[in-house]
Amino acid sequence: MMKKNIASLIAGFIFALGLGLSGMTNADKVIGFLNLAGDWDPSLAFVMIGAIGVHVVLYRFILRRPSPLFHDTFHIPTSKDIDRDLVVGASLFGIGWGLGGYCPGPGLVSLSSGGVAAVTFVAFMLFGMFLHKLFIKRRTDAEVI
Protein backbone atom coordinates (compact mmCIF):
# COMPACT_ATOMS: atom_id res chain seq x y z
CA MET A 1 0.00 0.00 0.00
CA MET A 2 2.83 2.39 0.81
CA LYS A 3 4.46 1.84 -2.62
CA LYS A 4 1.12 2.57 -4.30
CA ASN A 5 0.71 5.84 -2.35
CA ILE A 6 4.27 6.94 -3.10
CA ALA A 7 3.81 6.11 -6.80
CA SER A 8 0.56 8.11 -6.82
CA LEU A 9 2.26 11.06 -5.15
CA ILE A 10 5.13 11.00 -7.67
CA ALA A 11 2.72 10.69 -10.62
CA GLY A 12 0.65 13.59 -9.28
CA PHE A 13 3.76 15.73 -8.85
CA ILE A 14 4.93 15.00 -12.40
CA PHE A 15 1.43 15.75 -13.74
CA ALA A 16 1.27 19.05 -11.83
CA LEU A 17 4.75 20.00 -13.01
CA GLY A 18 3.78 19.26 -16.61
CA LEU A 19 0.60 21.32 -16.30
CA GLY A 20 2.56 24.25 -14.93
CA LEU A 21 5.36 24.08 -17.50
CA SER A 22 2.95 23.75 -20.42
CA GLY A 23 0.86 26.76 -19.41
CA MET A 24 -2.29 24.70 -18.78
CA THR A 25 -2.67 26.37 -15.36
CA ASN A 26 -2.87 29.81 -16.99
CA ALA A 27 -6.60 30.39 -17.54
CA ASP A 28 -5.94 33.23 -20.01
CA LYS A 29 -3.81 30.93 -22.16
CA VAL A 30 -6.52 28.24 -22.17
CA ILE A 31 -9.26 30.75 -23.01
CA GLY A 32 -7.02 32.11 -25.79
CA PHE A 33 -6.75 28.58 -27.17
CA LEU A 34 -10.52 28.09 -27.04
CA ASN A 35 -11.20 31.47 -28.67
CA LEU A 36 -11.31 30.39 -32.30
CA ALA A 37 -13.18 33.50 -33.43
CA GLY A 38 -10.78 36.00 -31.83
CA ASP A 39 -7.07 36.19 -31.09
CA TRP A 40 -6.46 32.42 -31.17
CA ASP A 41 -3.42 31.03 -29.31
CA PRO A 42 -2.51 27.63 -30.85
CA SER A 43 0.30 26.81 -28.39
CA LEU A 44 -1.78 24.41 -26.30
CA ALA A 45 -2.44 22.32 -29.40
CA PHE A 46 1.25 21.37 -29.29
CA VAL A 47 0.87 20.37 -25.63
CA MET A 48 -2.08 18.13 -26.54
CA ILE A 49 -0.30 16.62 -29.56
CA GLY A 50 2.72 15.84 -27.40
CA ALA A 51 0.56 14.26 -24.70
CA ILE A 52 -1.34 12.16 -27.22
CA GLY A 53 1.94 11.00 -28.76
CA VAL A 54 3.36 9.94 -25.41
CA HIS A 55 0.09 8.19 -24.53
CA VAL A 56 -0.08 6.24 -27.81
CA VAL A 57 3.45 4.90 -27.41
CA LEU A 58 3.44 4.17 -23.67
CA TYR A 59 -0.12 2.78 -23.51
CA ARG A 60 0.74 -0.03 -25.90
CA PHE A 61 4.06 -0.64 -24.15
CA ILE A 62 2.49 -0.77 -20.68
CA LEU A 63 -0.33 -3.11 -21.74
CA ARG A 64 2.27 -5.69 -22.77
CA ARG A 65 2.98 -6.19 -19.07
CA PRO A 66 1.01 -8.93 -17.30
CA SER A 67 -0.22 -6.42 -14.69
CA PRO A 68 0.37 -2.89 -13.43
CA LEU A 69 3.28 -2.35 -11.04
CA PHE A 70 1.13 -1.82 -7.95
CA HIS A 71 -2.04 -3.80 -8.66
CA ASP A 72 -3.09 -7.27 -9.78
CA THR A 73 -4.99 -6.24 -12.92
CA PHE A 74 -5.43 -3.35 -15.31
CA HIS A 75 -8.71 -1.46 -14.98
CA ILE A 76 -9.53 -0.28 -18.50
CA PRO A 77 -13.03 1.00 -19.24
CA THR A 78 -14.92 -1.21 -21.66
CA SER A 79 -18.15 0.75 -22.12
CA LYS A 80 -18.54 2.48 -25.46
CA ASP A 81 -22.07 3.72 -24.77
CA ILE A 82 -22.88 7.33 -25.53
CA ASP A 83 -25.72 8.04 -23.13
CA ARG A 84 -27.35 11.08 -21.59
CA ASP A 85 -25.01 11.12 -18.57
CA LEU A 86 -21.93 11.14 -20.81
CA VAL A 87 -23.26 13.93 -23.05
CA VAL A 88 -24.41 16.08 -20.11
CA GLY A 89 -21.15 15.53 -18.23
CA ALA A 90 -19.00 16.31 -21.26
CA SER A 91 -21.07 19.41 -21.97
CA LEU A 92 -20.74 20.68 -18.41
CA PHE A 93 -17.00 19.99 -18.50
CA GLY A 94 -16.62 21.95 -21.75
CA ILE A 95 -18.75 24.85 -20.58
CA GLY A 96 -16.83 25.08 -17.32
CA TRP A 97 -13.50 24.87 -19.13
CA GLY A 98 -14.51 27.55 -21.62
CA LEU A 99 -15.95 29.95 -19.04
CA GLY A 100 -13.36 29.48 -16.32
CA GLY A 101 -10.26 28.56 -18.30
CA TYR A 102 -9.62 25.64 -15.95
CA CYS A 103 -10.39 21.96 -15.96
CA PRO A 104 -10.05 19.92 -12.74
CA GLY A 105 -6.31 19.12 -12.83
CA PRO A 106 -5.05 22.60 -13.69
CA GLY A 107 -7.65 24.10 -11.34
CA LEU A 108 -6.26 22.15 -8.40
CA VAL A 109 -2.66 22.96 -9.35
CA SER A 110 -3.61 26.65 -9.68
CA LEU A 111 -4.81 26.69 -6.08
CA SER A 112 -1.16 27.05 -5.09
CA SER A 113 -1.23 30.55 -6.60
CA GLY A 114 -3.99 31.56 -4.19
CA GLY A 115 -5.70 33.44 -7.01
CA VAL A 116 -9.39 34.25 -6.63
CA ALA A 117 -10.26 32.68 -10.01
CA ALA A 118 -8.64 29.35 -9.13
CA VAL A 119 -10.19 29.23 -5.67
CA THR A 120 -13.61 30.12 -7.11
CA PHE A 121 -13.31 27.49 -9.83
CA VAL A 122 -12.33 24.73 -7.38
CA ALA A 123 -15.11 25.74 -4.95
CA PHE A 124 -17.72 25.50 -7.71
CA MET A 125 -16.17 22.27 -8.98
CA LEU A 126 -16.48 20.72 -5.51
CA PHE A 127 -20.04 22.02 -5.25
CA GLY A 128 -20.83 20.40 -8.60
CA MET A 129 -19.34 17.11 -7.39
CA PHE A 130 -21.52 17.32 -4.29
CA LEU A 131 -24.64 17.96 -6.42
CA HIS A 132 -23.71 15.07 -8.70
CA LYS A 133 -23.36 12.73 -5.73
CA LEU A 134 -26.79 13.83 -4.44
CA PHE A 135 -28.37 13.41 -7.88
CA ILE A 136 -26.88 9.92 -8.38
CA LYS A 137 -27.95 8.83 -4.88
CA ARG A 138 -31.52 10.05 -5.44
CA ARG A 139 -31.68 8.41 -8.88
CA THR A 140 -30.33 5.14 -7.45
CA ASP A 141 -32.76 5.27 -4.53
CA ALA A 142 -35.67 5.94 -6.94
CA GLU A 143 -34.69 2.94 -9.10
CA VAL A 144 -34.71 0.65 -6.06
CA ILE A 145 -38.32 1.53 -5.19
N, C-alpha and C positions, 0 to 999 in steps of 0.2 A: 504494500500500500504506500509506503514511504517513497519508493522509486517512482510510482505512478504520479504522486503529488509533485515530486521534484521535476519530473519530466513535463508535467502540465505547467508548472511555474516557468520553466525555461522556455517552453513553446509560447506561452503567453507573453513573456518578455521579448522574444524574437519578433512575434507578431506586432506588439506595440512599437518596437523600434522601427520595424518596416513601415508601419502606418505613419509614424512621425517623419521618417526620412523621405518618404514618397510624397508628403504633402496632403495625405488623406485626412489628417486631423485639422486642416485649415478649411473651415466651412466656406470661405470666399473662393478658394480654389475649386472646391467641389461644385459650388453653384455656378462658377464660371465654366466648368466642364459641361454642366447640364443645360446651360444657356445657349442652345443651338441657334436661336434667332438673334442673339446680340453679339457681344464680344466674346466669342467662344474660345476657351482655353483647352487645347487638345492634349495637354501634358499627361493627364491622368489616364488617357487611352494607352499610353506606353506602360504605365504601371500595371494596368489590367492585362495587357498583352504579355508582359513579363510574367505575371502571376499565373496566367493560363498556361504559358509554356512550361514553367516549372511544375505545375500540377500535372500536365499531360505526361511528362517524362517520369516524375517520381511516383505518381499513382500506379502506373503499370509496373514499375520496379518494386514498389512496396507490396503489391498484391501477389507477387511471386513468392513471398514469404509464406510459411505455413500458418502464421498467426502474427498479430501485432506484438511489439516488444513487451508490453505490460498488460496484456489481456489474453484470454484463451482463443477468442475468435474476432474476426472483423465484423463490424456492425455497419453494413452498407444498406442504405434505403433501397427497397425493391419496388415501392409503389410508383406507378407512372400515371396515376389518376390526376386529372385536372378537374377539381371540384370547386364548389363555392368557397370553401374555407381557404384554399390555395389562392384563388383569384382575389378574394377580399384581403387576405394577408399580404400578398405581393403588392396590391394597390396601396394599402396603407403604408407599407414599407417605402414604396416609391414616392408617395406624397410627402411623407415625413422627411425623406432624404432630400427631396427637391426644395421643400420649404425651409428646413433647418440647416441643410448642408452637412448633416451628420447621419451616419448609420450607426448601429449599436457599438461596434468595435471602436471606431474613431471617436465616438461620443464619450465612451468610458475613458479612453486614453486622454482625451481633451480635458477631462475633469482635473487633471494635474495642473492645468493652467489657471484654474480657479475662475475662468471667464464666465460671465453671466449666461451667455448663449449655451455653453456646454452644460452648465449646471441645470438650466431650464430644460434643455433637450433630454438629459438623463432623467430628470424628475418626471417629465411627461412620458418618457419611455417606460419607466417603472410603473407609473399610473396605468398606462395601456396594458402592461403585463398583468397587473392586478385585475383590471376589467376583463381581460381575456380569461383569466383563471376563473373569475366569477361566472362568466358567460358559459364556459365549458362545463363547469360544475352544474349549473342550472339545467343546461341542455342534457347532460348525462342523467341527472336526477329525473328529468321529465321523461326520458326514454325508458327508465326503469319502471315507471308507474304504468 
